[in-house]
C-alpha cells in the first residue's frame, strides 16, 4: 500500500501530461505515473497513443522497472525502424508495399464480434527476400489492423486477431529463422497487448518441424493466445470466434469469395480493412 501511495503521489507536472495516466484502479494509475516520470519529454511526445504505458505495464505483469525498460526500447525501435515514415505513406514506402503486398501475403480483412480486425498471414504466398522490407510491410499491416479496430469499435478496442492460412506453405518456402525471430520480436516486444488471438488454420503435418524451431522464441503469454485449428473441429473454433461468415475467408471456414485486390487495399482508407 505504501508503494501505491508513493506512486500515486507523483504529480502531473512531473509526468508532463495526465492524458497518459490510465488504468482500472489507483494502483495501475500510480504505476503509469511512475513509468511516465521515468521518460523524457521527447519520449512522452513520441508515444503513439495514451494507452502505451498501460500496455507495457500489463505485458510485464505490473513490474514498473521492466515496463519502463521495454517501453523505452520500443520508442527507440519505432524511431530507428522508421514507423512514422511507414505511416506517412511516402511514394518510396508505397512502392515497397506495392511489391510486398502484391501476392496478398499479409492484409487486414473483416472483424470479430467485438470489432477486432482480422490480420491474414499467408506464408505460402511469400514473394520477396528483403527482410527489412518484409518487416516494414508487417508493421504497416499491424498498424492498419489496429487503426481499423479502433475505428470499428469507436475507440474502445485496440487489439487484433491474426489468422494464418497455410495453403501453399512448405518447408521449401518457409521463412528463414531470422525472419521468424524478428516477426516475433516485433509482435511481442514492440506491440505488446495488441494481439487478442492467433489462429493457425490447418497447418500441414510437417509444420511441426518449423514450430519446433520457432517455439523457443515465443513467450508464455503469446503461446496462450495461439489456437491450432485443424479439421472440422478446428474450423468450428474459428467460426465461433468470427460469426460473420460472409466476411470470413474460405481458409477459415467462411464464405467470403471475393479475391484479394492489393491495389484496392493499398489505395483505401488506412483505418479500414479490405472489402468493407
KENU-188753 format. One record per residue (C-alpha): residue number from 1; x, y, z. Coordinates in steps of 0.1 Angstrom, whole numbers. Each point is the difference from the previous one (the first is absolute). Layout:
BEGIN
NUM, X, Y, Z
...
// end
This chain:
BEGIN
1, 0, 0, 0
2, 29, 24, 8
3, 14, -6, -35
4, -33, 7, -16
5, -5, 32, 20
6, 36, 11, -10
7, -6, -7, -36
8, -34, 18, 0
9, 15, 31, 16
10, 22, 7, -31
11, -15, 31, -14
12, -12, 8, -35
13, 27, 27, -3
14, 26, -27, 3
15, -14, -23, -26
16, -8, 30, -24
17, -35, -13, -9
18, -28, -17, 19
19, -14, -11, -34
20, 21, -31, 2
21, -9, -9, 36
22, -26, -27, -3
23, -9, -33, 15
24, -27, -20, 17
25, 9, 10, 35
26, 22, 23, 21
27, 29, -25, 0
28, 2, -1, -38
29, -5, 37, -3
30, 29, 6, 25
31, 22, -24, -18
32, -7, 17, -33
33, 10, 33, 16
34, 33, -16, 11
35, 6, -12, -35
36, -6, 34, -15
37, 22, 17, 27
38, 29, -21, -13
39, -4, 12, -36
40, 13, 31, -16
41, -23, 26, -14
42, 12, -11, -35
43, -9, -36, 8
44, -34, 9, 13
45, -6, 20, -31
46, 10, -29, -22
47, -26, -24, 15
48, -26, -8, -27
49, -30, -2, 24
50, -9, 5, 36
51, -3, -37, 8
52, 36, -9, -7
53, 13, 2, 36
54, -29, -22, 12
55, 5, -26, -27
56, 37, -4, 9
57, -9, -1, 37
58, -24, -28, -5
59, 23, -19, -23
60, 26, 0, 28
61, -26, -11, 27
62, 0, 34, 17
63, 38, 2, 4
64, 8, 37, -5
65, 37, -3, -6
66, -4, -26, -27
67, -28, 20, -16
68, 22, 31, -1
69, 28, -19, -16
70, -22, -16, -26
71, -19, 32, -8
72, 33, 19, -5
73, 12, -27, -22
74, -31, 1, -21
75, 1, 38, -4
76, 37, -3, -11
77, -10, -28, -24
78, -29, 20, -15
79, 23, 29, -7
80, 29, -21, -15
81, -23, -23, -20
82, -19, 30, -14
83, -36, -8, 11
84, -10, 36, -6
85, 13, -2, -36
86, -19, -32, -5
87, -32, 16, 12
88, 6, 31, -21
89, -3, -21, -31
90, 27, 18, -21
91, 4, -9, -36
92, 31, -21, 9
93, -19, -20, 26
94, -31, -5, -21
95, 23, -13, -28
96, 15, -25, 25
97, -35, -10, 12
98, -13, -5, -36
99, 26, -27, -4
100, -2, -16, 34
101, -38, 0, -1
102, -4, -11, -36
103, -8, -37, 8
104, -22, 7, 30
105, 23, -16, 26
106, -11, 24, 27
107, -31, 22, 2
108, -28, 10, 24
109, -35, -13, -9
110, -32, -1, 22
111, -5, 1, 37
112, -11, -22, 29
113, -32, 6, 19
114, 17, 26, 23
115, 15, 20, -28
116, 35, -14, 0
117, 15, 0, -35
118, 12, -32, -16
119, 35, 0, -14
120, 6, -28, -25
121, 35, -14, -3
122, 6, -23, -30
123, 36, -13, 1
124, -6, -21, -31
125, -3, 32, -20
126, 34, 14, 10
127, 15, 18, -31
128, 31, 19, 12
129, 33, -5, 17
130, 7, 34, 15
131, -6, -5, 38
132, 0, 37, 8
133, -28, 8, -25
134, -19, -31, 11
135, 1, 13, 36
136, -11, 35, -12
137, -29, -16, -18
138, -9, -20, 32
139, 1, 32, 21
140, -22, 19, -26
141, -26, -27, 3
142, 2, -3, 38
143, -5, 38, 3
144, -29, -2, -26
145, -17, -28, 18
146, 2, 19, 33
147, -13, 32, -16
148, -29, -20, -15
149, -8, -16, 34
150, -1, 35, 16
151, -22, 14, -27
152, -24, -29, -1
153, -4, 0, 38
154, -2, 37, 5
155, 33, 1, 17
156, -8, -28, 25
157, 20, -28, -15
158, 37, 2, -7
159, 8, -37, -6
160, 0, -22, -31
161, -3, -36, -10
162, 26, -18, -21
163, -12, -28, -23
164, 27, -21, -17
165, -10, -18, -32
166, 25, -28, -8
167, -11, -7, -36
168, 30, -3, -22
169, 24, 0, 30
170, 29, -25, -1
171, 33, -4, 17
172, 15, 12, -33
173, -17, 34, 1
174, -1, 3, 38
175, 15, 33, 12
176, 36, -1, 13
177, 4, -2, 38
178, 13, 36, 1
179, -33, 12, -15
180, -20, -20, 24
181, 20, 13, 30
182, -4, 36, -12
183, -37, -4, -6
184, -4, -13, 36
185, 22, 27, 13
186, -22, 27, -16
187, -32, -16, 12
188, 10, -9, 35
189, 23, 29, 10
190, -12, 29, -21
191, -37, -7, -2
192, -8, -15, 34
193, -36, -5, 9
194, -10, 5, -36
195, -7, -36, -11
196, -32, -15, 13
197, 3, -34, -16
198, 20, -17, -27
199, -18, -27, -19
200, 22, -25, -20
201, -24, -15, -26
202, 7, -35, -12
203, 38, 0, 4
204, 16, -30, -19
205, 15, -29, 18
206, 36, 12, -7
207, -8, 33, 16
208, 11, -17, 32
209, 36, 3, -12
210, -4, 38, -5
211, -19, 3, 33
212, 28, -18, 19
213, 25, 26, -12
214, -23, 30, 7
215, -14, -11, 33
216, 30, 9, 22
217, -4, 37, -11
218, -37, 2, 9
219, -6, 14, 35
220, -26, -18, 23
221, -26, 28, -3
222, 1, -2, -38
223, -2, -38, 1
224, -32, 2, 20
225, -16, 20, -28
226, 8, -24, -28
227, -28, -22, -12
228, 7, -30, -23
229, -30, -6, -22
230, 2, -33, -20
231, -29, -19, -16
232, -37, 5, 6
233, 3, 5, 38
234, 28, 25, -6
235, -20, 20, -25
236, -29, 1, 25
237, 23, 19, 24
238, 6, 26, -27
239, -37, 3, -9
240, -9, 6, 37
241, 25, 28, 2
242, -11, 16, -33
243, -37, -5, -4
244, -3, 22, -31
245, 8, -28, -24
246, -8, 22, -30
247, 31, 21, 8
248, 22, -30, 10
249, 22, -16, -26
250, -3, -36, -12
251, 33, -10, 17
252, -17, 6, 33
253, -33, -16, -9
254, -17, 32, -11
255, -18, 10, -31
256, 18, 31, -12
257, 7, -7, -37
258, 14, 33, -12
259, 36, -4, -10
260, 24, 24, 17
261, 9, 31, -20
262, 33, 15, 11
263, -3, 32, -20
264, -34, 7, 15
265, 12, -9, 35
266, 29, 24, -1
267, -20, 28, -14
268, -29, -1, 25
269, -2, 17, 34
270, 27, -11, 24
271, -26, -6, 28
272, -20, -25, -21
273, 5, -36, -9
274, -3, -16, -34
275, -35, -3, -15
276, -19, 19, 26
// end
